[in-house]
């Protein structure tokens, strides 16, 4: 029946194509993006990332597909769409219902509804356009409820519609297949290639009816007016008088004390170079620092995975760095789900178990209900299929319906995000959840395809487990996967310690230093005299990064096969778009946090900036003063993210040198500084303040020899320029990091300033900042646009300032210089 239905649909669509067309695609996919992905698939057949034709996206022409994708694409897309749309729609409507019931008190402006629908090119009836929102009440019945909540439904649907929850992959998250219930009507002249669209005709009446059904299904509560009685009003007035009297009494006391304190200290007042604003502390660590805990325990407590490839080796390196003895470790095996709580409740000091680095886990991991700090990635992997060759070919095409492909059974690790990733495109009966590292299910024939990181489904592992049949890895990676060590986010010094120990292993390989010559490596006192030989001890214990890889990873994933795990020598791009991860339901920033203070209390962002051509220059005209340049643009991007698209909330503070920038941060003169090079000293123990600071992902790489160490600001920037914040508010630092990262994500997704609404909505920072990435790109564009506008004429874009995307090049760089 499904096949006949698809055939009938094809005939009907061909007939309707002569008339009015409708684009049956996610809200975030347009003709330019679809064409770009078609070219991408054609040009990159067999490479690490090939954009797939998936349900919910415009169908690509056969000629635009790689040979492995051509077979049954049209039929498979139709059948998969029929089989999956019901489940995706139910998931989407449940999501809309849940959030609508939470937010129905906010209300909606009717004219904004109409403007929004027109902006999205959604046809609306004349009645809807002409209605007065003030007339919408319970008496209007269903039609009134439709108009009142149309904007909210549009917003919620758009928020979770983009299949980009996993950044570049285009296949991701539980929202990966969401589409509009009704389609956008477009004119023939708007479509360059009509074969890329499903043809459907929708009139105004049908469209409004479809939206009405969605909204009424959500059981939206209509608030009723309550008329108080005279007795109630009398009692309320009496309470108000008592309340006012109490407030005036307290206010008088406070004023009196203020006057007294002012007069007492009048003769001792001094003027600070920087106006003092109290830095916020979110979260605050009141317990013993982790480094002290390790010293007291005499061991490093590490959480490792069941595979334990490099996990224990890295734990040994840390023990050598902290305690001078690589054997002083306590290793505990954890599952994909148990690891988060074990780290959060301080049963562990660190997860050396390689963990998928995403925005969702960095900001607010849903199980532990807190964020975590991720080290620089240990290695860069990807999620792919492996197994019996004929079934792997089916899985690569997401074909589980035709011929032998209907027999595909895919084993997926329990507790991973891969199940949700796959469930949007493959029916549940094709999926077999199994414990991570369980190959017995595959060997016994209960599944014929494995899904996982390439190192977890490598042929080498299967052979060691006794599998003797045919085996292959797929050609397409569904998801890129940076894998890192993880620490709690309330102890920045320990997180820095872990990160720089790992970077020292990379630096040792860069300098051809092994465990036999470790004494040649630099010493440091940034963590205190006690840890002067921390890097030397770590390298003596385990060797350099290349040594570790050869011992533990080469048999699983040859390093030359994943070139992103090679050292970057400055000739290829280093800008990397980290994945966003699965959608999370995190709360808004708490009162007292930097983010809350900026948006709710001060109403402005204070951004420190240096005077450098192409990065920061103040332009003065007869009517206005405005800063421009790459550094300035990232300040504007932050403002737009915080203030719903407004770039006029920035107060620029001109700084003379890097020492001034750290003092300005410490004294609360600024919330963030743009254009400071990332260095070991600045990150851990900056000289002028004696404190460490948090650096965003770098957005410009200057001198290829490494980071800047002197204090003076060079006219031609050197080092890895970043946005810098205090380290006492991890949520604010995370916010800044992901605003910068959004510009790389946008470039990788081919999203420009003009189509900034195509950026995926994110909920990691709570409901108030769902559109933060759309506002970021709407204000300044993607990274390529920022670079071209400000820096290209001064420093032509090349080398490390390129985006490291498909095909991926070397991504490891130590930052030691």
Secondary structure, DSSP 8 states (H G I E B T S, - for coil): -HHHHHHHHHHHHHHHTTS-EEE-S-TT--HHHHHHHHHHHHHTTTSS------TTS----GGGS-HHHHTTHHHHHHHHHHHHHHHHHHHHHHHHHHHHHHHGGG---HHHHHHHHHHTT----HHHHH--GGG-SGGGHHHHHHHHHHHHHHHHHHHT--S-TTGGGS--STTTT---SS-EEE-GGG-S-GGGS------HHHHHHHHHHHHHHTT----------HHHHHHHHHHHHHHHHHHHHHHHHHHHHHHHHHHHTGGG----SS-------BS---S--HHHHHHHHTSEEEEE-SS-SSHHHHHHHHHHHHHS-TT-EEEEE--TTHHHHHHHTTS-SEEEEEEE--HHHHH-BTTTTB-EEE-S-SEEEEEEEEESHHHHHHHHTT--SSGGGGG--EEEETTSTHHHHHHTTS-GGGEEEE-TT--HHHHTTS-SEEEEETTTS-HHHHHHTT--S--EEEEEEEEEEEEEEEEETT-HHHHHHHHHHHHHHHHHHHTT--GGGGGGS----TT-GGGTTHHHHHHHHH--HHHHHHHHTTTTS-TTTSGGGSB--SSS--B------S--------TTSHHHIIIIII-SEEEEE--BTTTBEEEE-SS-EEEESHHHHHHHHHHHHHTTT-STTEEEEE-SSHHHHHHHHHTTS-SEEEEEE--HHHHH--TTTS--EEE---SEE--TT----SSS--SS--SEEEEEEESSBHHHHHHHHHHHHHHHHHHHTT--GGGGGGS----TT-GGGTTHHHHHHHHH--HHHHHHHHTTTTS-S-GGGSB--SS----B--S--
